[in-house]
Structure formats: C-alpha cells, structure tokens
Amino acid sequence: MRTGATVAALLARHFVFYDNDQPTQMSTSCVRWSDVAGTPVADPINEPWPGGTRAQMASLGIRISQITESFTAGMPTELEAATLRIGTGVPVLRYTRKHIADTGRVIEVAHPIVRRGDTTIVDFRIDLDD
C-alpha cells in the first residue's frame, strides 16, 4: 500500500437482470459506504430501484452529471456462462460504467457488467456542438 493512501469501505451490489425468465445481464455495482450507510439505498430490499442509480443518488442529494462506459468482448468465464445460461462458445460483452457527480467525484462503478455478445446491440448517439 502506498504511504498516505486512503481505503474507503464499499457496498458491493450483485445483480442479475432478466427478460421474462432468461437472464440477460449480470453486474457488480460498488458505491462508497459513507454515501449510503443508514439509507434506503443500502437496503437490498429496495432493489430494483425505480430510476436506477441516478434516482438512488438523487434521493441522497447527489447529482449525477456524467456517465462513462468502457467496453471489451471475449469468451465467458464459467460463472458468466452459468449465470447467463449460455454456452462457453458464446462471446460476452463486458463493460465498466461509472456514474460521476457534478462535483467530478466518481459515485458508482459497475464492473463488470456482462451481457451475452450474440444478442446485445450497443447503440450510441453522439451530439456534436456546431
């Protein structure tokens, strides 16, 4: 560990999302315990939260102003294949999502988010200033 490094306690939340009975996505989301301790956001009984992470953080007075995502693709691990109910020959898309507050502080990191690669469509819209 570096001298002077600060270690923050995190709340890790593990999710599997379904479309009907088919698992379509798995993820691990981490938020700072100091941001959510003693709040409804820390209680898993409140999941899924309407409006997702942005709504959760808004309920705590934290305004999310930016989201970043980074993508990779590859073959699934045994856990990913089992959780998503796919064969080990079906590629997966893995990405990291960060929710960033208007202060510039990273509020939440979801890593990895994993989706089956053969049925996932990634569609971007990029607005450019004139």
C-alpha positions as CSV (number, residue, x, y, z in Angstrom):
1,M,0.0,0.0,0.0
2,R,1.2,3.5,-0.8
3,T,2.0,5.8,2.1
4,G,-0.9,8.1,2.8
5,A,-3.3,6.0,0.7
6,T,-6.9,6.1,1.9
7,V,-9.1,3.0,1.8
8,A,-12.8,3.6,1.6
9,A,-15.4,1.0,2.6
10,L,-17.6,0.0,-0.3
11,L,-21.1,-1.5,-0.7
12,A,-20.9,-4.1,-3.4
13,R,-24.2,-5.0,-5.0
14,H,-24.5,-8.0,-7.3
15,F,-27.3,-8.1,-9.8
16,V,-28.7,-10.4,-12.4
17,F,-31.3,-8.9,-14.8
18,Y,-33.9,-11.0,-16.6
19,D,-36.1,-10.7,-19.7
20,N,-39.0,-13.0,-18.8
21,D,-37.2,-16.0,-17.3
22,Q,-34.0,-15.5,-19.4
23,P,-31.0,-13.9,-17.6
24,T,-29.7,-11.1,-19.9
25,Q,-27.2,-9.2,-17.8
26,M,-25.1,-9.6,-14.7
27,S,-23.2,-6.9,-12.8
28,T,-21.4,-5.9,-9.7
29,S,-22.0,-2.3,-8.6
30,C,-19.9,-0.5,-6.0
31,V,-20.8,2.6,-4.1
32,R,-19.0,4.3,-1.2
33,W,-20.4,3.0,2.1
34,S,-20.1,6.5,3.5
35,D,-22.5,7.8,0.8
36,V,-25.2,5.2,1.5
37,A,-24.9,3.9,5.1
38,G,-28.1,4.0,7.0
39,T,-30.2,5.0,3.9
40,P,-32.7,3.0,1.9
41,V,-30.1,2.8,-0.9
42,A,-28.1,0.4,1.3
43,D,-31.0,-1.9,1.9
44,P,-31.3,-4.6,-0.8
45,I,-35.0,-5.0,-0.2
46,N,-35.4,-1.7,-2.2
47,E,-33.9,-3.2,-5.4
48,P,-34.7,-2.8,-8.1
49,W,-34.9,1.0,-7.5
50,P,-37.1,2.9,-9.9
51,G,-34.9,5.2,-11.9
52,G,-31.7,3.2,-11.1
53,T,-28.5,4.6,-9.8
54,R,-29.3,8.2,-10.8
55,A,-32.5,8.1,-8.8
56,Q,-30.8,6.5,-5.8
57,M,-28.1,9.1,-5.7
58,A,-30.6,11.9,-6.2
59,S,-32.5,10.7,-3.1
60,L,-29.3,11.3,-1.2
61,G,-28.8,14.8,-2.7
62,I,-26.0,13.6,-5.1
63,R,-26.5,14.9,-8.6
64,I,-25.1,12.6,-11.4
65,S,-23.9,14.7,-14.3
66,Q,-21.9,12.2,-16.4
67,I,-21.8,8.5,-17.1
68,T,-18.8,6.8,-18.8
69,E,-18.6,3.3,-20.2
70,S,-15.7,1.2,-21.5
71,F,-16.3,-2.0,-23.5
72,T,-14.4,-5.2,-24.1
73,A,-15.5,-8.5,-25.6
74,G,-14.4,-12.1,-25.0
75,M,-15.4,-15.6,-24.2
76,P,-17.3,-16.1,-20.9
77,T,-15.9,-17.4,-17.7
78,E,-17.6,-20.5,-16.3
79,L,-19.6,-18.2,-13.8
80,E,-20.7,-15.9,-16.6
81,A,-21.8,-18.8,-18.8
82,A,-23.7,-20.4,-16.0
83,T,-25.3,-17.2,-14.8
84,L,-26.4,-16.1,-18.3
85,R,-27.3,-19.7,-19.3
86,I,-25.2,-19.6,-22.4
87,G,-22.6,-22.0,-23.8
88,T,-18.9,-21.4,-23.3
89,G,-18.6,-20.7,-27.0
90,V,-21.0,-17.7,-26.9
91,P,-19.0,-14.5,-26.6
92,V,-19.9,-11.9,-24.0
93,L,-19.6,-8.1,-23.9
94,R,-18.1,-6.7,-20.7
95,Y,-18.1,-3.1,-19.7
96,T,-17.4,-0.8,-16.9
97,R,-19.9,2.0,-16.1
98,K,-19.0,5.0,-13.9
99,H,-21.6,7.5,-12.5
100,I,-19.9,10.8,-11.9
101,A,-21.3,13.6,-9.8
102,D,-21.4,17.2,-10.8
103,T,-18.5,17.7,-8.4
104,G,-16.4,15.4,-10.5
105,R,-16.3,12.6,-7.9
106,V,-16.9,9.1,-9.1
107,I,-20.0,8.0,-7.2
108,E,-20.6,4.4,-8.5
109,V,-18.6,1.9,-10.5
110,A,-20.3,-1.1,-12.1
111,H,-17.7,-3.6,-13.1
112,P,-18.0,-5.8,-14.8
113,I,-21.4,-5.5,-16.5
114,V,-21.7,-8.7,-18.6
115,R,-24.1,-9.3,-21.4
116,R,-24.2,-12.1,-24.0
117,G,-22.5,-10.8,-27.1
118,D,-24.6,-12.6,-29.7
119,T,-27.8,-10.8,-28.9
120,T,-26.7,-7.4,-27.4
121,I,-26.9,-4.3,-29.5
122,V,-24.8,-1.3,-28.5
123,D,-26.2,1.8,-30.0
124,F,-24.5,5.2,-29.5
125,R,-25.7,8.7,-30.2
126,I,-23.0,11.4,-30.2
127,D,-24.3,15.0,-30.3
128,L,-21.7,17.4,-31.6
129,D,-21.5,21.2,-31.0
130,D,-21.6,23.3,-34.1
